[in-house]
Amino acid sequence: MDGSLPPAEAVASFRTASGPYEAAGDPGEATAAAAGAAYARSLEAGRAREALAELAPLLDRALAPHAGGGATARQTRTVLMCRARVLGRPVREAPDEESAEAAVAGPEQGARELPAFTEPLRAERSVVTRFTEALDPLGDVTRYRGDPRGGPELYVRATAGIHDAGLPWYAVEYEARTAALATRLDEHDRAERAARAALEHRAAFVPAPGRAQLYLGLAEVLGAAGQFDEATEHAPEAGELWRELGDVLALVRTLRVRARIATRKGRSGPDAARQFMAAAERECEAAPASGPSQRAPAAGGAGGHPPPGR
């Protein structure tokens, strides 16, 4: 899935791909494409329940042919991965912690189904990424089950599995999430290692919004660890990317981060912080009435998931 497509267009693209596969006598590939359409639909606010209804018959269709040799393991685990992602949407969209905790049974179910299917196939290079992706919703589950340190451990495990498979660029998402969670736990060394690794592996594999978020993430990690000089080097890099992309809201967030870092930095901090906040106010006043369009997550990007590949 092209990460630059808004969800509605991604749905249409997957549906367009599904038809020819079906006509060519490849029901497994057609089912995987239809599952991708359901996942893309779930990215639209409030449509996760509808997406789950679409996925129910697709899952039955994928598992039955796989048992009889009519669908490959890759096609079947794609459907399972889409379902796991969609089951996690209510948690991510929950308006408060209480609502998220009430919805956590869904991603727990989906996250455990996928490893159960892929564990026997972990020797296959194409399967290991989907196995490790299942650890991501499990990280959400551990958080809401009262184990704040369990999430980082799962992301570290996912990262190790991806590196063992020789796919370091696929680890960027997990390294970024490890950095964010470790910072909240005041595990600054782990957070810094993970944030630097995410930037190192970004290369050409992460689109500009993901790169900007990685720069900003490293700045926040370094600021939290008291490494203010280097933090102030990376935050402006994020800001320049957001400015080029025309994402004013993200640029304002970056300026606020720079203000927080400046405030913590020392004697000259408050004056610098006031300057950044004034700049943020000017950006808001100059911004168009509508923000950037909603888009589907980019492949391998930070802050979002790689789309379920087929």
N, C-alpha and C positions, 0 to 999 in steps of 0.2 A: 504494500500500500504506500502510495506517495504521501509522505508526511505533510506536503504543502496543500493537500486537498481538504476542504471543509468536510465534516462528516457526511452531509447529504450527498456530496459528489462522490465520496468514497463508497457509499452504499451503492450508488448507481454503477460505479466502475466494477465493483465486485459482482453485482447482478449481471452486468453485461458479460463478464468473464464466465459466469456459471453456465449460461445457456449453451455456448458452443461446446463446452466439455460434455455436457449432458447429451447433446446431439451427436458427438463423436464417440459415444459409448464409454465414457470415463466417469461413472457416477461418483467415484471417490474424490476426484479433483473438483467436480461440480459441487459436491457437498462442502468441501473445504472452502471454496469461493463463497458459497452462500453463508457459511459461518462467518467469514470475514465481513460480509455485508451486515450481519446481525451485530457483530462487535462494533463496527463503525456507527451503526444506528445508536448503540448504547452511549456513545460519546455526546449525543445531543441530550441536553438537560431533561431529566424526567422520563427518558425513554428506555431505561434499563429493563423494566418489567416487560415491555413489548419485545425487546431483543431476546430476553430469556424464553418467551413463548415461541419465537422463531427458532431458537436453538434446540428446543426439546426434541422435535422430530428429526432434526439434523443429526443430533447425537445418536439417536437410535439407528438412524440410517448408516452412520459411520461405523459404529461398533459391530453391527450385524455383518456388513460386507467384509470388515477386517477379519472377523472370526472365520469367514469363508474364503478369504484370500482375495476379495473383490476390492479392497481398499488397502493402501499401504499404511505402515505405521506412521509415516510422516503426515499423511492426510488425516488420520484419526486423531493424532495428538494435536493437530492444528485446531480441530473442532473442540477438543477438550480444553485447549489453551484459551480459545475464544470464550468458552463458557466460564472458565475460571475468572477471566478478566471482567466479564459482564457481571458475574456474581459479586465482584468487589466494588462495582460502581456505587451501590447504595451507601457503602461505608465512606467512600471518598466524597460523595455528595451530601453526606449527612450535615444538617445545620449545626449540630452540637455533639459533644462527647456522648451524651446519653443516647441519642439516636444512632450514633455510630456503633456503640456497644450492642444495641439491640439488633443491628444488622450484621454483626460479625459472623454469625453462623453460616451465612451464604458463602463468603470467600473461604472460610475454613473448609467447607465441604468441597468446593471446586479445587482448592489448592491441594487437598489430599488425594483427590481422584487422579490428578495428572501425574504426580510421582508414582502412584501405584501402577499406572500404565507404562510409564517411560523407564522406570528403574531397571527392568530386565534388558532394556535396549540402550543403556548408557554408553556402551562401547561404540555406538554409531555417532559420528561427529555431528551429524545434523540433528540428533535428538538431544544432545547434552544441553543445548541452549534452552530448549523447552523445559527440560527437567529443572534447570536452575531458575527459569522464570517462575516456576511454581513456588519457589521459595519466597518470592516477593510478596504475594498476598498472605503467605504464612507469617511474614514479618508484621503485617498489619494485625493479624490475629494475635500474635504474641503481645503486641502493645496493648490491645484492648482486653487481653486476658490478665493484665497486671504484671507483665514481665518486660520492662522497658529495655533490658539488656539483651533480650532474645532476638530482637529485630536486627541489630548490628551483627550479631553472630551469624544469623541466616544469610545476610548480605555478603559477609566475608566468605561464607561457604559457597555461595553462588559465584562470587568472583573467582575463587580458587578453581572451581569446576570449569569455568569458561577459559581461564588461562591454561589449564591442563589440556583443553581441547584445541589450543592454539588460536583462539578467537579473542584477543585482548580488547579489540574495539567494542565488543559486545558487553564488556564489563563496565563501561562508563556509567550506565544508569545505577548499578549497584554500588560502585565506588562513591558516586555522588550522594546516594541515600545513606551510605555508611557514614560519610563525613557529616551530614546534617544531624543524624541521630547521635553520633558520638559527641558532637559539640554540645547538644542538649544535656548529655550525661557528664559533661566536663572532662571527657577523655580526649584531651587536645592533641596528644601525639597521634592517636589512631585517626582522629579527624583530619589532621594535616596530611598524613600519609595517604589517606584515601582521596582527599581533594586533589593532591598533586598527581596521583596516579590517574585520576579521571581526566585531568587536563593533558597529561602526557599521552593518553591513549585516544584523545579526541581526533587528532590528525584531520584527515579529510572526511571522516566518517560521521561527524556530527554537524548538522546545519547550523547556520549563524545563531538562531535563538538558543540552541543548546550550548554553543560555545560561550555566549554571553552569560548564561546561567552558571556555567562552570567557573568562569572568571569571578563572578559575583560570589559564588559559593566559597571559593578559596579565600577571597577577601574577608568574608564573614568569619571563616574558620580562623584565619590568622589574626583578625581583630579580637576574637574571643580569647585567643591564646596570648594576647599582649604583643604580638609582632606587628606593630602599627605601621612601621615604615613600608614593609613589603605589602601589607594590606592596602595601603593607599596607592600602590602601583597597579594592583590588579583591578580594583573597582572602576577606575576610569576606562579601562579596556572594555569592560562590560557596558559602560555607559555609551561609549562610541558605537558599539555594535547596535545597541537599542536605538540610538539616534538614526543610524543608517537604515534600520528596519522600519523606522517611523512608529515604533511602539512607545508612545509617550508614558503610558502607565508603568511599563517596566523601567523606563528611564527615571521616572520619579522614585520608584522603589530603590533604584540604585543610588540616587542622590540621598535618600534617607539613610541607607546603609553607610554611605560616606560620612553623613552627619553624625551617626552613632559612633563610628570609628574615631572621628575627630574629637568628639566629646570625651572619649575615654583616653585619648592620646596624651593629654597633658594641659599645660597652662594655656596654650594658644587654641586649644580645642573648641571652647564655646564660641569664639568668634568665627572659626572656620565652619562650625556646625550651623551657625546662623546663616552664613553665606550659602551653604548647600541647600538649606531649607528654603531660602529666598529663591534660589535657582529652581527648586522643585515647584514653588508657587508660580513662577513665571512660565514654566513648561506647561502646567495645568491650564493657565489662562490662555496660552497659545494653542492648546490642543483642540482638534476638531471635536464636535459634539459626540461623535461615536468613536469607540475604541477600535482596536484591530479586530478583524473578523475571527470568529472561532475556527480553529483548525484542528485537524486530526493530529495526534502525536507523531513526531518525526521519528524515523527509524534510528534507533540507537541514541536518541537525544536525551539530554539530561532533563530531569523534571517530568518526564513522560515515559511511557513504555515503548520498546520496539513493537511495531505492529505484529500481530500474529502472522508470520510468514507461512507460505505454503511450500 
